[in-house]
Structure formats: C-alpha cells, structure tokens
C-alpha cells in the first residue's frame, strides 16, 4: 500500500486562486491541531475553490491534521466525486462530503466548513440545554446557532436536507450527541467562529463542573450583544488575527519535523 506522505507539489498545475485556497486550508488544518481541536485522523474542513460553484478541497482520510499540506488536499465536487488527488492509496471519508457537500450545495455564501469532535464540543452536544449564553464569547451565538438531532454516522444522503434546514442561515451548529460545525464565507472566518464556539463549550463545561449557581445576562443584553458580535457588524472575523496565526505556524514548524503547510 502506498501511504507515503511525500506529496509532489501541485502549485504549478493549479490556478493562483486555487493554490491560495489550498495554502489557507492547509494552514487551517494545522491551526486546528495547534489549538487541540482534532480527533486523530477524523473530521474534515472543506473549502470552496474560488471561481467555482461546486469544486471543493478536502483532506485525505488517513493523515493527521499536522501532516496536511497544500498539495496533499483532494479536489472533489459537491457530490463527493474525486476530481484530483495525490498519488496515494489514501482517499476521502464519505461522511466528509455528506455533511459538507450538502451545506456547500445549499449555501452559495459558504466558502468553508469545519466539523469537530472535541471533548468540550461533544459534552455540550449531549446537554439538553445546549450552548448557554453564560459568557461574552458564548453570547455571540445566542439566536445565531442551529441544532441537529443525531441520526447515526453521517452516511445517509437523505439526511442532507435535514442538516441544511437545521443550520438555516447560521454559521454555527451543534450536532447533538456528535460534535460541532461552523462555516463562513472564508476559511479565516470559519476558523474564528469555530475557535470561539469551542472556547464557549470549554467554558460552559468548566463552569458547570464547579457545581455552583450560574448567572446569565438579561434578555435585553443578550439580544444587543449577540447582534454586535455578528460577523460584519463591526468588522469581518478572522482577518486581523490570520497573519499572527501564520506566524505561529511558521515558528512551530521549525521544530515540528513535519513538512510546511504551504508545500
């Protein structure tokens, strides 16, 4: 079996726009690893290739997030058909395009989707109360998050319509008894949203574990604050911190032993 991770660069064989999307998506995978939001080789982040409506990039199923590079990503369509991939016996995970393909297909505004199985995310996904507006970070999602009931592993194409309906116009969703999902018009914004959603879940789990009475802001404060924290209300999310995130990856990459994400 060919499970080598010495992938040949595709930079000269794709458009500049696709290459930039590949670099940013590979960086996003590395950042998810850096901030401990991975699950071994599982989960997916997809990005729409600029200038196309139905061509996406997704990870090879079998690589750690810290191994993913721009050239290792697979080009697929929204139905999960592989259009181009490295010369390897690794392929893609069907669940990746059942969930992601459905949302990309239904939401042309979505350029990137992130799905996780983090410890805190799974904990909140099992709570009947869902995500509580108990911190400034979590208030961002008040009235702006969807919930989808668990239907088993995401391999049933019939589940697509229900997933899309439960996400609605939002950029975040709790997959009950499963995990978390965020999306956005850019890779940077989707990452920012997932980071904030994950921090909200970690904070909720920690506070509830303290077994003390929790305080919640009043309804008037919740609505006003949630509005102020919607993407685009004051500034687009993900743009300001992205160069700093890339500097972080550059510094960590010098001693990681893994190929640079932009290869």
Secondary structure as the mmCIF struct_conf table of DSSP 4:
data_model
#
loop_
_struct_conf.conf_type_id
_struct_conf.id
_struct_conf.beg_label_comp_id
_struct_conf.beg_label_asym_id
_struct_conf.beg_label_seq_id
_struct_conf.end_label_comp_id
_struct_conf.end_label_asym_id
_struct_conf.end_label_seq_id
HELX_LH_PP_P HELX_LH_PP_P1 UNK A 7 UNK A 9
HELX_RH_3T_P HELX_RH_3T_P1 UNK A 11 UNK A 13
BEND BEND1 UNK A 14 UNK A 14
HELX_RH_AL_P HELX_RH_AL_P1 UNK A 16 UNK A 34
TURN_TY1_P TURN_TY1_P1 UNK A 35 UNK A 36
STRN STRN1 UNK A 39 UNK A 39
TURN_TY1_P TURN_TY1_P2 UNK A 40 UNK A 41
STRN STRN2 UNK A 42 UNK A 42
STRN STRN3 UNK A 44 UNK A 48
HELX_LH_PP_P HELX_LH_PP_P2 UNK A 49 UNK A 49
TURN_TY1_P TURN_TY1_P3 UNK A 50 UNK A 51
BEND BEND2 UNK A 53 UNK A 54
STRN STRN4 UNK A 55 UNK A 58
STRN STRN5 UNK A 61 UNK A 61
TURN_TY1_P TURN_TY1_P4 UNK A 62 UNK A 62
HELX_RH_3T_P HELX_RH_3T_P2 UNK A 65 UNK A 67
HELX_RH_3T_P HELX_RH_3T_P3 UNK A 70 UNK A 72
HELX_LH_PP_P HELX_LH_PP_P3 UNK A 73 UNK A 73
STRN STRN6 UNK A 74 UNK A 77
TURN_TY1_P TURN_TY1_P5 UNK A 78 UNK A 79
STRN STRN7 UNK A 82 UNK A 84
BEND BEND3 UNK A 87 UNK A 89
STRN STRN8 UNK A 91 UNK A 91
HELX_RH_AL_P HELX_RH_AL_P2 UNK A 94 UNK A 106
TURN_TY1_P TURN_TY1_P6 UNK A 108 UNK A 109
STRN STRN9 UNK A 112 UNK A 116
HELX_RH_AL_P HELX_RH_AL_P3 UNK A 119 UNK A 125
TURN_TY1_P TURN_TY1_P7 UNK A 126 UNK A 126
TURN_TY1_P TURN_TY1_P8 UNK A 128 UNK A 129
BEND BEND4 UNK A 131 UNK A 131
BEND BEND5 UNK A 135 UNK A 135
HELX_RH_AL_P HELX_RH_AL_P4 UNK A 136 UNK A 139
TURN_TY1_P TURN_TY1_P9 UNK A 140 UNK A 143
BEND BEND6 UNK A 144 UNK A 144
STRN STRN10 UNK A 146 UNK A 148
BEND BEND7 UNK A 152 UNK A 154
TURN_TY1_P TURN_TY1_P10 UNK A 157 UNK A 158
HELX_RH_AL_P HELX_RH_AL_P5 UNK A 159 UNK A 167
TURN_TY1_P TURN_TY1_P11 UNK A 168 UNK A 169
BEND BEND8 UNK A 171 UNK A 171
STRN STRN11 UNK A 172 UNK A 175
TURN_TY1_P TURN_TY1_P12 UNK A 176 UNK A 178
STRN STRN12 UNK A 179 UNK A 184
BEND BEND9 UNK A 185 UNK A 186
HELX_RH_AL_P HELX_RH_AL_P6 UNK A 187 UNK A 209
TURN_TY1_P TURN_TY1_P13 UNK A 210 UNK A 211
BEND BEND10 UNK A 212 UNK A 212
HELX_RH_AL_P HELX_RH_AL_P7 UNK A 219 UNK A 228
TURN_TY1_P TURN_TY1_P14 UNK A 229 UNK A 229
BEND BEND11 UNK A 230 UNK A 230
TURN_TY1_P TURN_TY1_P15 UNK A 231 UNK A 232
BEND BEND12 UNK A 233 UNK A 235
BEND BEND13 UNK A 237 UNK A 238
HELX_RH_AL_P HELX_RH_AL_P8 UNK A 239 UNK A 256
BEND BEND14 UNK A 258 UNK A 258
HELX_LH_PP_P HELX_LH_PP_P4 UNK A 259 UNK A 260
TURN_TY1_P TURN_TY1_P16 UNK A 261 UNK A 262
#
